[in-house]
């Protein structure tokens, strides 16, 4: 069961790195920490990745990501 969590962690980091760092030159480590916290808080892998990506973009870039 532990391998699933480790696989999830690597997958989240790759997605965040590709989207944030390459597209918007943001810090993927900060977003990965945010995704990990969202996974335990919100309870889902898709929700945590979306929260990390959209949340970081809302904090750093602003519109249209901040609503």
N, C-alpha and C positions, 0 to 999 in steps of 0.2 A: 504494500500500500504506500510505502514511503516513496517509491520510485515515481508514482503518479504525481505527487507533490513536487518532486524535483524536476520532472518533465514539465510540469506546469510553470515552474519558476523560470526555466530556460526559455520556454515558449513565450512567456510574457516579456522577458527581457529582449528577445529578438524582435518581437512585434513593436515594442516601444522604441527600440533603437532605430529600426528602419523608418518608422513613421516620423518620430520627433527629431532625431538627430540629423537625418539626411534632408528631410523636408524643411524643417524650421530651425535647425541648428540649436536645439534645446538639449538639456542635460538628461540623458536616459537613466542615469542612476537615481536621480530625484524622482522621476516618474515611476521607476520600478519600485522604489520604497512606497510611493503613494498607492501603487497597485496592490502591493502586499498588504498594506493597512486596509485598503478597501475590500480585499478578499475576506479578511476576518470580520470586518464591520458589516459589509453588505451581503456577504455570503454567496458569492458566485464568481466564476472565472471571467465570463463575458462582461459582467457588470464592473468588475475591478479593472479590466483592461480599458473599457470605455471611460470609466471615471479617471483613470490615470492619463489617458491621452487627451480627452476633452478638458479635463480639469487643469492640466499643465498648460494647454493652449489658452484657456481662459485666463489663467494667471499671468502668463508671459506675453501673449500676442494681443489679447483683448477681443474686440469684435471680429468676426461674428460668433466666436466661441463662448462668450460670456453671457449670452442670452439676449 
